[in-house]
């Protein structure tokens, strides 16, 4: 269980890092819209993985039903 807590913390930090990178890119005049959108997508993907892991740790059957249809 401790390992999952560490992964949860890592995902929260990774999402925050991606959001900060996206903000920095949005302020960079040389960054393209594509660069900004890719970084935002990465942050969203990390968030979705984190939410799925929460479901998995609470109810594996619900995880299978919801994410592995």
PyMOL Python script that loads the backbone (N, CA, C, O; Angstrom):
from pymol import cmd

cmd.read_pdbstr("""\
ATOM      1  N   UNK A   1       0.828  -1.198   0.000  1.00  0.00           N
ATOM      2  CA  UNK A   1       0.000   0.000   0.000  1.00  0.00           C
ATOM      3  C   UNK A   1       0.866   1.254   0.000  1.00  0.00           C
ATOM      4  O   UNK A   1       0.509   2.265  -0.604  1.00  0.00           O
ATOM      5  N   UNK A   2       1.995   1.181   0.674  1.00  0.00           N
ATOM      6  CA  UNK A   2       2.900   2.324   0.719  1.00  0.00           C
ATOM      7  C   UNK A   2       3.400   2.678  -0.675  1.00  0.00           C
ATOM      8  O   UNK A   2       3.582   3.849  -1.008  1.00  0.00           O
ATOM      9  N   UNK A   3       3.620   1.642  -1.484  1.00  0.00           N
ATOM     10  CA  UNK A   3       4.082   1.882  -2.855  1.00  0.00           C
ATOM     11  C   UNK A   3       3.053   2.675  -3.653  1.00  0.00           C
ATOM     12  O   UNK A   3       3.410   3.579  -4.409  1.00  0.00           O
ATOM     13  N   UNK A   4       1.785   2.339  -3.485  1.00  0.00           N
ATOM     14  CA  UNK A   4       0.742   3.067  -4.197  1.00  0.00           C
ATOM     15  C   UNK A   4       0.659   4.519  -3.730  1.00  0.00           C
ATOM     16  O   UNK A   4       0.411   5.422  -4.530  1.00  0.00           O
ATOM     17  N   UNK A   5       0.866   4.734  -2.447  1.00  0.00           N
ATOM     18  CA  UNK A   5       0.877   6.116  -1.947  1.00  0.00           C
ATOM     19  C   UNK A   5       2.008   6.918  -2.592  1.00  0.00           C
ATOM     20  O   UNK A   5       1.839   8.090  -2.927  1.00  0.00           O
ATOM     21  N   UNK A   6       3.145   6.277  -2.760  1.00  0.00           N
ATOM     22  CA  UNK A   6       4.270   6.952  -3.411  1.00  0.00           C
ATOM     23  C   UNK A   6       3.953   7.273  -4.867  1.00  0.00           C
ATOM     24  O   UNK A   6       4.298   8.348  -5.357  1.00  0.00           O
ATOM     25  N   UNK A   7       3.303   6.351  -5.554  1.00  0.00           N
ATOM     26  CA  UNK A   7       2.929   6.589  -6.946  1.00  0.00           C
ATOM     27  C   UNK A   7       1.904   7.719  -7.027  1.00  0.00           C
ATOM     28  O   UNK A   7       1.973   8.561  -7.922  1.00  0.00           O
ATOM     29  N   UNK A   8       0.957   7.735  -6.095  1.00  0.00           N
ATOM     30  CA  UNK A   8      -0.032   8.824  -6.065  1.00  0.00           C
ATOM     31  C   UNK A   8       0.663  10.173  -5.896  1.00  0.00           C
ATOM     32  O   UNK A   8       0.359  11.132  -6.605  1.00  0.00           O
ATOM     33  N   UNK A   9       1.584  10.235  -4.962  1.00  0.00           N
ATOM     34  CA  UNK A   9       2.311  11.495  -4.749  1.00  0.00           C
ATOM     35  C   UNK A   9       3.102  11.893  -5.994  1.00  0.00           C
ATOM     36  O   UNK A   9       3.137  13.063  -6.377  1.00  0.00           O
ATOM     37  N   UNK A  10       3.729  10.908  -6.613  1.00  0.00           N
ATOM     38  CA  UNK A  10       4.495  11.186  -7.829  1.00  0.00           C
ATOM     39  C   UNK A  10       3.594  11.759  -8.918  1.00  0.00           C
ATOM     40  O   UNK A  10       3.965  12.725  -9.587  1.00  0.00           O
ATOM     41  N   UNK A  11       2.417  11.171  -9.099  1.00  0.00           N
ATOM     42  CA  UNK A  11       1.509  11.648 -10.143  1.00  0.00           C
ATOM     43  C   UNK A  11       1.013  13.062  -9.861  1.00  0.00           C
ATOM     44  O   UNK A  11       0.858  13.860 -10.786  1.00  0.00           O
ATOM     45  N   UNK A  12       0.767  13.374  -8.616  1.00  0.00           N
ATOM     46  CA  UNK A  12       0.347  14.742  -8.263  1.00  0.00           C
ATOM     47  C   UNK A  12       1.469  15.723  -8.603  1.00  0.00           C
ATOM     48  O   UNK A  12       1.219  16.785  -9.174  1.00  0.00           O
ATOM     49  N   UNK A  13       2.683  15.369  -8.257  1.00  0.00           N
ATOM     50  CA  UNK A  13       3.820  16.257  -8.559  1.00  0.00           C
ATOM     51  C   UNK A  13       4.058  16.373 -10.062  1.00  0.00           C
ATOM     52  O   UNK A  13       4.358  17.454 -10.570  1.00  0.00           O
ATOM     53  N   UNK A  14       3.923  15.265 -10.760  1.00  0.00           N
ATOM     54  CA  UNK A  14       4.124  15.288 -12.212  1.00  0.00           C
ATOM     55  C   UNK A  14       3.093  16.173 -12.889  1.00  0.00           C
ATOM     56  O   UNK A  14       3.424  16.934 -13.798  1.00  0.00           O
ATOM     57  N   UNK A  15       1.843  16.077 -12.450  1.00  0.00           N
ATOM     58  CA  UNK A  15       0.796  16.934 -13.010  1.00  0.00           C
ATOM     59  C   UNK A  15       1.107  18.403 -12.747  1.00  0.00           C
ATOM     60  O   UNK A  15       0.965  19.243 -13.636  1.00  0.00           O
ATOM     61  N   UNK A  16       1.529  18.707 -11.531  1.00  0.00           N
ATOM     62  CA  UNK A  16       1.874  20.089 -11.191  1.00  0.00           C
ATOM     63  C   UNK A  16       3.034  20.581 -12.063  1.00  0.00           C
ATOM     64  O   UNK A  16       3.025  21.716 -12.539  1.00  0.00           O
ATOM     65  N   UNK A  17       4.009  19.731 -12.260  1.00  0.00           N
ATOM     66  CA  UNK A  17       5.147  20.085 -13.107  1.00  0.00           C
ATOM     67  C   UNK A  17       4.698  20.384 -14.536  1.00  0.00           C
ATOM     68  O   UNK A  17       5.145  21.358 -15.141  1.00  0.00           O
ATOM     69  N   UNK A  18       3.814  19.544 -15.069  1.00  0.00           N
ATOM     70  CA  UNK A  18       3.316  19.749 -16.432  1.00  0.00           C
ATOM     71  C   UNK A  18       2.502  21.040 -16.534  1.00  0.00           C
ATOM     72  O   UNK A  18       2.594  21.757 -17.531  1.00  0.00           O
ATOM     73  N   UNK A  19       1.707  21.334 -15.508  1.00  0.00           N
ATOM     74  CA  UNK A  19       0.944  22.583 -15.516  1.00  0.00           C
ATOM     75  C   UNK A  19       1.872  23.798 -15.480  1.00  0.00           C
ATOM     76  O   UNK A  19       1.630  24.792 -16.164  1.00  0.00           O
ATOM     77  N   UNK A  20       2.926  23.711 -14.683  1.00  0.00           N
ATOM     78  CA  UNK A  20       3.895  24.810 -14.620  1.00  0.00           C
ATOM     79  C   UNK A  20       4.617  24.969 -15.956  1.00  0.00           C
ATOM     80  O   UNK A  20       4.855  26.091 -16.404  1.00  0.00           O
ATOM     81  N   UNK A  21       4.963  23.860 -16.588  1.00  0.00           N
ATOM     82  CA  UNK A  21       5.610  23.925 -17.895  1.00  0.00           C
ATOM     83  C   UNK A  21       4.671  24.558 -18.918  1.00  0.00           C
ATOM     84  O   UNK A  21       5.095  25.374 -19.737  1.00  0.00           O
ATOM     85  N   UNK A  22       3.417  24.185 -18.867  1.00  0.00           N
ATOM     86  CA  UNK A  22       2.438  24.758 -19.781  1.00  0.00           C
ATOM     87  C   UNK A  22       2.283  26.254 -19.577  1.00  0.00           C
ATOM     88  O   UNK A  22       2.168  27.010 -20.542  1.00  0.00           O
ATOM     89  N   UNK A  23       2.279  26.673 -18.344  1.00  0.00           N
ATOM     90  CA  UNK A  23       2.181  28.097 -18.045  1.00  0.00           C
ATOM     91  C   UNK A  23       3.399  28.841 -18.585  1.00  0.00           C
ATOM     92  O   UNK A  23       3.273  29.909 -19.184  1.00  0.00           O
ATOM     93  N   UNK A  24       4.570  28.266 -18.366  1.00  0.00           N
ATOM     94  CA  UNK A  24       5.800  28.894 -18.861  1.00  0.00           C
ATOM     95  C   UNK A  24       5.780  28.976 -20.387  1.00  0.00           C
ATOM     96  O   UNK A  24       6.191  29.982 -20.964  1.00  0.00           O
ATOM     97  N   UNK A  25       5.304  27.924 -21.031  1.00  0.00           N
ATOM     98  CA  UNK A  25       5.233  27.938 -22.500  1.00  0.00           C
ATOM     99  C   UNK A  25       4.222  28.967 -22.985  1.00  0.00           C
ATOM    100  O   UNK A  25       4.435  29.620 -24.007  1.00  0.00           O
ATOM    101  N   UNK A  26       3.128  29.111 -22.255  1.00  0.00           N
ATOM    102  CA  UNK A  26       2.114  30.092 -22.654  1.00  0.00           C
ATOM    103  C   UNK A  26       2.670  31.511 -22.587  1.00  0.00           C
ATOM    104  O   UNK A  26       2.246  32.388 -23.340  1.00  0.00           O
ATOM    105  N   UNK A  27       3.605  31.726 -21.695  1.00  0.00           N
ATOM    106  CA  UNK A  27       4.219  33.055 -21.567  1.00  0.00           C
ATOM    107  C   UNK A  27       5.390  33.256 -22.522  1.00  0.00           C
ATOM    108  O   UNK A  27       5.843  34.383 -22.718  1.00  0.00           O
ATOM    109  N   UNK A  28       5.878  32.178 -23.112  1.00  0.00           N
ATOM    110  CA  UNK A  28       7.018  32.242 -24.019  1.00  0.00           C
ATOM    111  C   UNK A  28       6.539  32.667 -25.407  1.00  0.00           C
ATOM    112  O   UNK A  28       5.720  31.977 -26.015  1.00  0.00           O
ATOM    113  N   UNK A  29       7.045  33.804 -25.916  1.00  0.00           N
ATOM    114  CA  UNK A  29       6.598  34.268 -27.232  1.00  0.00           C
ATOM    115  C   UNK A  29       7.024  33.346 -28.381  1.00  0.00           C
ATOM    116  O   UNK A  29       6.459  33.417 -29.473  1.00  0.00           O
ATOM    117  N   UNK A  30       8.003  32.496 -28.142  1.00  0.00           N
ATOM    118  CA  UNK A  30       8.478  31.591 -29.193  1.00  0.00           C
ATOM    119  C   UNK A  30       7.735  30.252 -29.201  1.00  0.00           C
ATOM    120  O   UNK A  30       7.893  29.465 -30.134  1.00  0.00           O
ATOM    121  N   UNK A  31       6.946  29.997 -28.193  1.00  0.00           N
ATOM    122  CA  UNK A  31       6.223  28.730 -28.112  1.00  0.00           C
ATOM    123  C   UNK A  31       5.040  28.741 -29.075  1.00  0.00           C
ATOM    124  O   UNK A  31       4.388  29.764 -29.285  1.00  0.00           O
ATOM    125  N   UNK A  32       4.791  27.587 -29.643  1.00  0.00           N
ATOM    126  CA  UNK A  32       3.651  27.472 -30.554  1.00  0.00           C
ATOM    127  C   UNK A  32       2.423  27.004 -29.764  1.00  0.00           C
ATOM    128  O   UNK A  32       2.536  26.501 -28.647  1.00  0.00           O
ATOM    129  N   UNK A  33       1.279  27.181 -30.362  1.00  0.00           N
ATOM    130  CA  UNK A  33       0.044  26.715 -29.738  1.00  0.00           C
ATOM    131  C   UNK A  33       0.102  25.203 -29.554  1.00  0.00           C
ATOM    132  O   UNK A  33      -0.404  24.673 -28.566  1.00  0.00           O
ATOM    133  N   UNK A  34       0.709  24.526 -30.490  1.00  0.00           N
ATOM    134  CA  UNK A  34       0.838  23.066 -30.403  1.00  0.00           C
ATOM    135  C   UNK A  34       1.658  22.674 -29.180  1.00  0.00           C
ATOM    136  O   UNK A  34       1.289  21.742 -28.465  1.00  0.00           O
ATOM    137  N   UNK A  35       2.758  23.366 -28.929  1.00  0.00           N
ATOM    138  CA  UNK A  35       3.580  23.089 -27.748  1.00  0.00           C
ATOM    139  C   UNK A  35       2.760  23.230 -26.476  1.00  0.00           C
ATOM    140  O   UNK A  35       2.834  22.385 -25.584  1.00  0.00           O
ATOM    141  N   UNK A  36       1.995  24.276 -26.396  1.00  0.00           N
ATOM    142  CA  UNK A  36       1.187  24.554 -25.208  1.00  0.00           C
ATOM    143  C   UNK A  36       0.108  23.488 -25.048  1.00  0.00           C
ATOM    144  O   UNK A  36      -0.127  22.994 -23.945  1.00  0.00           O
ATOM    145  N   UNK A  37      -0.542  23.139 -26.146  1.00  0.00           N
ATOM    146  CA  UNK A  37      -1.607  22.129 -26.092  1.00  0.00           C
ATOM    147  C   UNK A  37      -1.070  20.753 -25.721  1.00  0.00           C
ATOM    148  O   UNK A  37      -1.722  20.015 -24.983  1.00  0.00           O
ATOM    149  N   UNK A  38       0.102  20.401 -26.221  1.00  0.00           N
ATOM    150  CA  UNK A  38       0.693  19.103 -25.888  1.00  0.00           C
ATOM    151  C   UNK A  38       0.978  19.022 -24.394  1.00  0.00           C
ATOM    152  O   UNK A  38       0.697  18.003 -23.763  1.00  0.00           O
ATOM    153  N   UNK A  39       1.526  20.077 -23.832  1.00  0.00           N
ATOM    154  CA  UNK A  39       1.831  20.084 -22.401  1.00  0.00           C
ATOM    155  C   UNK A  39       0.548  20.015 -21.577  1.00  0.00           C
ATOM    156  O   UNK A  39       0.504  19.329 -20.555  1.00  0.00           O
ATOM    157  N   UNK A  40      -0.482  20.712 -22.006  1.00  0.00           N
ATOM    158  CA  UNK A  40      -1.773  20.641 -21.312  1.00  0.00           C
ATOM    159  C   UNK A  40      -2.352  19.231 -21.399  1.00  0.00           C
ATOM    160  O   UNK A  40      -2.915  18.727 -20.427  1.00  0.00           O
ATOM    161  N   UNK A  41      -2.213  18.599 -22.560  1.00  0.00           N
ATOM    162  CA  UNK A  41      -2.688  17.226 -22.721  1.00  0.00           C
ATOM    163  C   UNK A  41      -1.929  16.286 -21.790  1.00  0.00           C
ATOM    164  O   UNK A  41      -2.529  15.394 -21.190  1.00  0.00           O
ATOM    165  N   UNK A  42      -0.620  16.475 -21.662  1.00  0.00           N
ATOM    166  CA  UNK A  42       0.172  15.640 -20.754  1.00  0.00           C
ATOM    167  C   UNK A  42      -0.326  15.777 -19.318  1.00  0.00           C
ATOM    168  O   UNK A  42      -0.460  14.781 -18.607  1.00  0.00           O
ATOM    169  N   UNK A  43      -0.599  17.004 -18.892  1.00  0.00           N
ATOM    170  CA  UNK A  43      -1.105  17.230 -17.536  1.00  0.00           C
ATOM    171  C   UNK A  43      -2.456  16.544 -17.354  1.00  0.00           C
ATOM    172  O   UNK A  43      -2.709  15.943 -16.310  1.00  0.00           O
ATOM    173  N   UNK A  44      -3.315  16.629 -18.351  1.00  0.00           N
ATOM    174  CA  UNK A  44      -4.634  15.996 -18.279  1.00  0.00           C
ATOM    175  C   UNK A  44      -4.501  14.478 -18.228  1.00  0.00           C
ATOM    176  O   UNK A  44      -5.227  13.818 -17.485  1.00  0.00           O
ATOM    177  N   UNK A  45      -3.592  13.925 -19.001  1.00  0.00           N
ATOM    178  CA  UNK A  45      -3.389  12.481 -19.009  1.00  0.00           C
ATOM    179  C   UNK A  45      -2.902  11.986 -17.647  1.00  0.00           C
ATOM    180  O   UNK A  45      -3.373  10.964 -17.148  1.00  0.00           O
ATOM    181  N   UNK A  46      -1.971  12.706 -17.058  1.00  0.00           N
ATOM    182  CA  UNK A  46      -1.483  12.342 -15.722  1.00  0.00           C
ATOM    183  C   UNK A  46      -2.634  12.389 -14.718  1.00  0.00           C
ATOM    184  O   UNK A  46      -2.754  11.515 -13.860  1.00  0.00           O
ATOM    185  N   UNK A  47      -3.464  13.400 -14.831  1.00  0.00           N
ATOM    186  CA  UNK A  47      -4.605  13.532 -13.936  1.00  0.00           C
ATOM    187  C   UNK A  47      -5.567  12.355 -14.101  1.00  0.00           C
ATOM    188  O   UNK A  47      -6.064  11.821 -13.110  1.00  0.00           O
ATOM    189  N   UNK A  48      -5.831  11.952 -15.328  1.00  0.00           N
ATOM    190  CA  UNK A  48      -6.729  10.826 -15.581  1.00  0.00           C
ATOM    191  C   UNK A  48      -6.156   9.525 -15.025  1.00  0.00           C
ATOM    192  O   UNK A  48      -6.891   8.705 -14.474  1.00  0.00           O
ATOM    193  N   UNK A  49      -4.860   9.337 -15.168  1.00  0.00           N
ATOM    194  CA  UNK A  49      -4.210   8.141 -14.622  1.00  0.00           C
ATOM    195  C   UNK A  49      -4.322   8.144 -13.095  1.00  0.00           C
ATOM    196  O   UNK A  49      -4.605   7.114 -12.482  1.00  0.00           O
ATOM    197  N   UNK A  50      -4.102   9.294 -12.502  1.00  0.00           N
ATOM    198  CA  UNK A  50      -4.186   9.419 -11.048  1.00  0.00           C
ATOM    199  C   UNK A  50      -5.593   9.079 -10.560  1.00  0.00           C
ATOM    200  O   UNK A  50      -5.752   8.347  -9.582  1.00  0.00           O
ATOM    201  N   UNK A  51      -6.601   9.602 -11.231  1.00  0.00           N
ATOM    202  CA  UNK A  51      -7.982   9.308 -10.850  1.00  0.00           C
ATOM    203  C   UNK A  51      -8.303   7.824 -11.027  1.00  0.00           C
ATOM    204  O   UNK A  51      -8.997   7.238 -10.195  1.00  0.00           O
ATOM    205  N   UNK A  52      -7.810   7.222 -12.089  1.00  0.00           N
ATOM    206  CA  UNK A  52      -8.042   5.798 -12.317  1.00  0.00           C
ATOM    207  C   UNK A  52      -7.373   4.958 -11.225  1.00  0.00           C
ATOM    208  O   UNK A  52      -7.933   3.954 -10.785  1.00  0.00           O
ATOM    209  N   UNK A  53      -6.206   5.355 -10.796  1.00  0.00           N
ATOM    210  CA  UNK A  53      -5.523   4.631  -9.723  1.00  0.00           C
ATOM    211  C   UNK A  53      -6.289   4.729  -8.414  1.00  0.00           C
ATOM    212  O   UNK A  53      -6.310   3.776  -7.635  1.00  0.00           O
ATOM    213  N   UNK A  54      -6.917   5.871  -8.164  1.00  0.00           N
ATOM    214  CA  UNK A  54      -7.736   6.007  -6.960  1.00  0.00           C
ATOM    215  C   UNK A  54      -8.877   4.995  -6.985  1.00  0.00           C
ATOM    216  O   UNK A  54      -9.167   4.349  -5.978  1.00  0.00           O
ATOM    217  N   UNK A  55      -9.518   4.866  -8.141  1.00  0.00           N
ATOM    218  CA  UNK A  55     -10.612   3.902  -8.278  1.00  0.00           C
ATOM    219  C   UNK A  55     -10.080   2.480  -8.089  1.00  0.00           C
ATOM    220  O   UNK A  55     -10.712   1.665  -7.416  1.00  0.00           O
ATOM    221  N   UNK A  56      -8.937   2.187  -8.672  1.00  0.00           N
ATOM    222  CA  UNK A  56      -8.351   0.849  -8.565  1.00  0.00           C
ATOM    223  C   UNK A  56      -8.068   0.482  -7.119  1.00  0.00           C
ATOM    224  O   UNK A  56      -8.347  -0.644  -6.707  1.00  0.00           O
ATOM    225  N   UNK A  57      -7.522   1.402  -6.344  1.00  0.00           N
ATOM    226  CA  UNK A  57      -7.192   1.083  -4.955  1.00  0.00           C
ATOM    227  C   UNK A  57      -8.442   0.921  -4.093  1.00  0.00           C
ATOM    228  O   UNK A  57      -8.428   0.167  -3.120  1.00  0.00           O
ATOM    229  N   UNK A  58      -9.520   1.622  -4.440  1.00  0.00           N
ATOM    230  CA  UNK A  58     -10.744   1.530  -3.647  1.00  0.00           C
ATOM    231  C   UNK A  58     -11.619   0.347  -4.049  1.00  0.00           C
ATOM    232  O   UNK A  58     -12.176  -0.338  -3.190  1.00  0.00           O
ATOM    233  N   UNK A  59     -11.741   0.108  -5.350  1.00  0.00           N
ATOM    234  CA  UNK A  59     -12.664  -0.921  -5.834  1.00  0.00           C
ATOM    235  C   UNK A  59     -12.181  -1.481  -7.169  1.00  0.00           C
ATOM    236  O   UNK A  59     -12.515  -0.943  -8.225  1.00  0.00           O
ATOM    237  N   UNK A  60     -11.395  -2.564  -7.126  1.00  0.00           N
ATOM    238  CA  UNK A  60     -10.874  -3.142  -8.374  1.00  0.00           C
ATOM    239  C   UNK A  60     -11.970  -3.539  -9.366  1.00  0.00           C
ATOM    240  O   UNK A  60     -11.782  -3.419 -10.576  1.00  0.00           O
ATOM    241  N   UNK A  61     -13.100  -4.007  -8.865  1.00  0.00           N
ATOM    242  CA  UNK A  61     -14.190  -4.400  -9.775  1.00  0.00           C
ATOM    243  C   UNK A  61     -14.725  -3.195 -10.539  1.00  0.00           C
ATOM    244  O   UNK A  61     -14.990  -3.280 -11.738  1.00  0.00           O
ATOM    245  N   UNK A  62     -14.880  -2.082  -9.847  1.00  0.00           N
ATOM    246  CA  UNK A  62     -15.347  -0.858 -10.505  1.00  0.00           C
ATOM    247  C   UNK A  62     -14.317  -0.380 -11.522  1.00  0.00           C
ATOM    248  O   UNK A  62     -14.676   0.112 -12.592  1.00  0.00           O
ATOM    249  N   UNK A  63     -13.030  -0.525 -11.185  1.00  0.00           N
ATOM    250  CA  UNK A  63     -11.963  -0.143 -12.111  1.00  0.00           C
ATOM    251  C   UNK A  63     -12.082  -0.944 -13.400  1.00  0.00           C
ATOM    252  O   UNK A  63     -12.011  -0.389 -14.497  1.00  0.00           O
ATOM    253  N   UNK A  64     -12.264  -2.253 -13.256  1.00  0.00           N
ATOM    254  CA  UNK A  64     -12.383  -3.118 -14.432  1.00  0.00           C
ATOM    255  C   UNK A  64     -13.606  -2.719 -15.257  1.00  0.00           C
ATOM    256  O   UNK A  64     -13.543  -2.631 -16.483  1.00  0.00           O
ATOM    257  N   UNK A  65     -14.710  -2.481 -14.564  1.00  0.00           N
ATOM    258  CA  UNK A  65     -15.941  -2.100 -15.247  1.00  0.00           C
ATOM    259  C   UNK A  65     -15.823  -0.761 -15.967  1.00  0.00           C
ATOM    260  O   UNK A  65     -16.308  -0.601 -17.086  1.00  0.00           O
ATOM    261  N   UNK A  66     -15.180   0.184 -15.319  1.00  0.00           N
ATOM    262  CA  UNK A  66     -15.129   1.543 -15.853  1.00  0.00           C
ATOM    263  C   UNK A  66     -14.023   1.747 -16.889  1.00  0.00           C
ATOM    264  O   UNK A  66     -14.225   2.446 -17.882  1.00  0.00           O
ATOM    265  N   UNK A  67     -12.865   1.146 -16.663  1.00  0.00           N
ATOM    266  CA  UNK A  67     -11.709   1.449 -17.501  1.00  0.00           C
ATOM    267  C   UNK A  67     -11.283   0.332 -18.446  1.00  0.00           C
ATOM    268  O   UNK A  67     -10.525   0.573 -19.386  1.00  0.00           O
ATOM    269  N   UNK A  68     -11.760  -0.882 -18.208  1.00  0.00           N
ATOM    270  CA  UNK A  68     -11.325  -2.007 -19.044  1.00  0.00           C
ATOM    271  C   UNK A  68     -12.495  -2.652 -19.767  1.00  0.00           C
ATOM    272  O   UNK A  68     -12.522  -3.871 -19.933  1.00  0.00           O
ATOM    273  N   UNK A  69     -13.454  -1.857 -20.196  1.00  0.00           N
ATOM    274  CA  UNK A  69     -14.628  -2.375 -20.904  1.00  0.00           C
ATOM    275  C   UNK A  69     -14.214  -2.985 -22.224  1.00  0.00           C
ATOM    276  O   UNK A  69     -15.062  -3.477 -22.970  1.00  0.00           O
TER     277      UNK A  69
END
""", "prot")
cmd.dss("prot")
cmd.show_as("cartoon", "prot")
cmd.util.cbc("prot")
cmd.orient("prot")
